[in-house]
């Protein structure tokens, strides 16, 4: 295992409410590492194999995809196939990145990861759709919240537009609201196909994937790990 570590906390802070940001946007952020993180060459005596002992999630596959461009990578997965846990049970939503403070890592990686994920999906034909999202207010106090959120989005340069009660009524007659913000960059993505493409990139580069391999521990020995 090369000592250049890709840690979850490098991209996402822990959420005090316990929810965290364990969404596909994290995987998108990791695919963006090519342009944002310089990884030193591994200095392993007598070998050049890099062991990626990570959970075989969309995040782990994205990291392995990057590393396998340059080095031999071994991906170990305890299950029979990829994405059998968290990554197959998420909402498949590509978020706009509007709910956290401007200087938050969650905000940074949501926004940059969203852009990168759409580019990746377009390039490798992963099904996705920018369906957009409404954030609605049903009373005056919630309208005040929308005003605050609009100012926040301006500071983040996140695209949005105001939608009046009359406009929204025409588009979605069943909604009874005072006002709304529409976020055109929010979307959905086929997470299974995304993981398929990432795994294919790993194995077609310098990576090997082994299933039903549960890592118990990793120890350093004289010529490696």
FENQUI-V768156 format. One record per pair of residues at least 4 apart in sequence whose ideal C-beta (glycine too) atoms are under 6 Angstrom apart, sorted by the first residue. I is the first residue (numbers start at 1). GAP is how many residues later the second one is. Records with the same first field share a line. If there is no record, write none. Layout:
I = GAP + GAP
This chain:
1 = 50 + 224
2 = 40 + 48
4 = 35 + 36
6 = 57
8 = 4
11 = 18 + 98
12 = 9 + 14 + 94
13 = 92
15 = 4 + 5
21 = 85
23 = 67
24 = 167
25 = 70 + 85 + 88
26 = 33
27 = 31 + 32 + 35
28 = 85 + 88 + 89
29 = 80 + 84
30 = 29 + 32 + 33
31 = 31 + 85 + 89
32 = 4 + 80 + 84
33 = 4 + 33
42 = 8
44 = 180
45 = 178
46 = 177
47 = 177
49 = 23
50 = 21 + 23
51 = 23
52 = 12 + 21 + 23
53 = 23 + 162
54 = 6
55 = 5
56 = 4 + 21 + 26
57 = 29 + 30
58 = 29 + 137
61 = 134 + 137 + 138
62 = 136
64 = 4 + 9 + 11 + 138 + 143
65 = 133 + 136 + 137
67 = 4 + 6
68 = 5 + 134 + 137 + 138 + 139
69 = 136
72 = 134
73 = 134
74 = 134
75 = 134
76 = 134 + 137 + 139
77 = 134
78 = 136
79 = 5
80 = 131
82 = 113 + 117
83 = 4 + 5 + 112
84 = 4
92 = 96 + 97 + 99
93 = 95
94 = 20 + 23 + 93 + 95
95 = 15
96 = 62 + 87 + 89 + 90
97 = 10 + 13 + 14
98 = 55 + 60
100 = 4 + 6 + 7
102 = 53
105 = 4
106 = 4
109 = 4
113 = 4
121 = 5 + 7
124 = 73
126 = 67 + 68 + 71
127 = 63 + 66
128 = 59 + 61
129 = 58 + 59
130 = 57
131 = 56
132 = 50 + 52 + 54
133 = 50 + 53
134 = 46 + 48
135 = 46
136 = 41 + 44
137 = 5 + 6 + 9 + 41 + 42
138 = 4 + 39
143 = 35 + 36
146 = 35
153 = 5 + 7
159 = 25 + 26
160 = 21 + 23
161 = 21
163 = 4 + 5 + 17 + 19
165 = 13
168 = 4 + 7 + 12
200 = 4
202 = 5
203 = 4 + 6
218 = 7
220 = 5
